[in-house]
Amino acid sequence: VYGRAFRSLEFPNTEDGRFTVRGLEAGTYVLQGMARNYAPTFSDSFTVTQGLETPDVVVRMTQGGTIPGRVVDAQTREPVAGALIATYDNNYIENPFTTLLGGVIPRMTADVKTRSGEDGTFELPALNQEVYQLQISHPEFTRNVMLDQRVSDGGTLDLGTVLMRRGAVITGTVYDGAGQPLANSDVQMNAASQATGLPT
C-alpha cells in the first residue's frame, strides 16, 4: 500500500500535461494523477536523488470503471432517495481509530461519494481498477456494507437492486444535573462495549 500523500499540487493552466515538482527529499515515490472525468491513477515508482532532476515521470490516466445501482426499501420495494453511497478499501473497518485519522490513512481505492436520486438510482463514476467496499447508509435504514466489489478499467459493475432494511427507532430525553430537560443537546450513539462506564 502506498504511503499517504504529503504534497498536493494543481497545474490548471498546462495545455501539454507537463508538471514540475520541486524541493523533494531523496527517496522513492509515486505520483497520483487526478483530473476531471478520469480515475485517480498512479505512476510507476521512481527514485529521487538529492540535487538532481528526475525527468520523464509519466502518469497515464484512465477513464476507470463505473458502479451503478438502485436503492430500494426491502419491505415495500419503494425507491430510497437520499441514501449515501461511499467507496472504501475492501479491508476497511470503521472504528474510532480509522474515524479519527480519516484521510491520513493511505488507500488504494478512489474516494467517491454520491446520493441516490428520487428514483433510488445512483452512479459512482471514474473508479480506479481495484476491489472496493461500498457502504450505503440512510437515517431511516440500517447500513448496508458490500465487500469484494471488483472494478475493472473501462468496465461497468452494475449492482442492480440494493435492498435497505428499516432500522429500529428509539426516543428519549436529555436532562441536566437538576433533572430539567436540557435544550439544544447532542446525542451520540455507541455500542455498549465502546461506552466508558456502561455495562457490556
Buried (B, 14 or more C-beta within 10 A) or exposed (E): EEEEEEEEEEEEEEEEEEEEEEEEEEEEBBBEBBEEEBBBBBBEEBEBEEEEEEEEBEBEBBEBBBBBBBBBBBEEEEBBBEBBBBBBBBEBEEEEEEEEEEEEEEBBBBEBEBEBBEEBEBBBBBBBBBBBBBBBBBEEBBBBEBEEBEBEEEBEBEBEEBBBEBEEEEEEEEEEEEEEEEEEEEEEEEEEEEEEEEEE
